[in-house]
Each structure stands twice: as C-alpha cells, then as structure tokens.
Amino acid sequence: MALNTPGPFRAERVSREDALAGGRHPVLENPQPNAVLGTPLAGVKGRGAEEWEQHGKDTAELDELVVGLGCFWGAEKLYWGEPGVVGTSVGYAGGYTKNPTYREVCTGRTGHAEVVRVVFDPQETTVERLLQIAFENHDPTQGDRQGNDVGTQYRSAVYASTPEQLERINAALDAWRGKFVEAGFGELTTEVALAEDIGDGEYYLAEDDHQQYLHKNPGGYCNHGPNGVSCQTGVL
C-alpha cells in the first residue's frame, strides 16, 4: 500500500487560548465493552483501573500506549488480533478542548489528534512491538495528514504513559527514523510526548459509533496498510 507523498503537510495548530472551550459532559457517558475484545474502553491508569479490576484484571500487570496514525477507524483494527493486547478504544488526545466532539475535532480548533489507546500485557508484548505495528502501517512523514485525510487531527503521534515508556519510544524511533529515510520517505514528523504533558493531558473517548468502527461496519473506510518499511528493534 503506497502511502508516501512528497514532503510533509503542515496546518496551523490552534493555541490553548484560541481553542474551542468545550466543558460539556463526555460524549460517551456510558461506555459499553469493546465490541471485539469484550473488555473495558477505559485506560488502566487513574479512574479506569476500577473498571479493569471489575473485569478480573490486575491493572498493576497492564500498561497502555496512545498512538495516532491518521483516521482512528483503521488504526484501532491493527491491534485487535495482536497477542498481549487486551483492550483498545478510539479517542482524542493532545488538544485543549474539554470533552470534544468528533465534529469539533474535525474543525482543527480543539488541537486534538485522532488516537487509539492500546491496553496491553507487558509480559506478552512490548511497546516496541506496538510501535512496529503502527510504523509499518502508516506514513509518519506526512505531517498533518495521512493520505487524503488532511488536518492536524490526522497527525502521526505517540503519547507515552510513563517517563520510562517515553525513553523506550524515543530509542525505538531513532531506529525507525533511519529506515524511513533509507526507503525514501523522508524525516519522521511524529509528535512524541508524555501523555500528561501534551495539550491538557487528557484522553477523551470518542463517540460510540467510532468505537470498533470497522468491526461494526465491515468494508468501511480504512487507509492503513503495509508501507514497505520494517524495523524490529526491541520486539519479543
């Protein structure tokens, strides 16, 4: 699947001061279990830990990673069959508007990226393996776009859950950077940060119709697929 286009596209990023205010209730107030995996949509950090414990999972043995690969429909599907991945959800992160809606995010005035939160068991898979899935299936050199999807919400992004995870992400991306240059794609434009330090530091679940979209809508829109670049640093 050819994803490469000449040069990165840059859109104007909204400032905290100019972002939409938001402030309403969450767009998904009563999240149902993941339609594919049967597990909570919540993360394992903070308030979400209780939901996972009620599901019989010890959150001390789980971790999470947030990735932005363009449209989140196809990005989420990449992780459903991966050993060690126990939960996924789609949402918005890296922006400033509280409880943003999909329509608001698409205006570019919330600052958010469309992202996937991946909950995983570190004994069965690694951060590096999750990054491998991401970077083999999107073009992280396109800036604020992914193929025909254009806007800051479609930027390539990786948000770490801990400082230690951030170090591992940066080390892995150092290896990936050379691979993409060698393949003729150019320099990475992926936004890398500690999740709590980017935007308002929050991850907001997207609306129910976006959760597990390609499971609910087989054959629906998806612009993710192999880009011909591979790197197996740190993979079990």
Secondary structure as UniProt FT lines:
FT   TURN            16..18
FT   TURN            35..37
FT   TURN            46..47
FT   HELIX           48..54
FT   TURN            55..56
FT   HELIX           59..61
FT   STRAND          63..69
FT   HELIX           72..77
FT   TURN            78..81
FT   TURN            83..84
FT   STRAND          85..93
FT   HELIX           102..106
FT   TURN            107..108
FT   STRAND          113..120
FT   TURN            122..124
FT   HELIX           127..135
FT   TURN            140..141
FT   STRAND          145..146
FT   TURN            147..148
FT   STRAND          149..150
FT   HELIX           152..154
FT   STRAND          156..160
FT   HELIX           163..182
FT   TURN            183..184
FT   STRAND          191..194
FT   HELIX           195..197
FT   TURN            199..200
FT   STRAND          203..205
FT   HELIX           208..210
FT   TURN            211..212
FT   HELIX           213..216
FT   TURN            218..219
FT   TURN            233..234
//
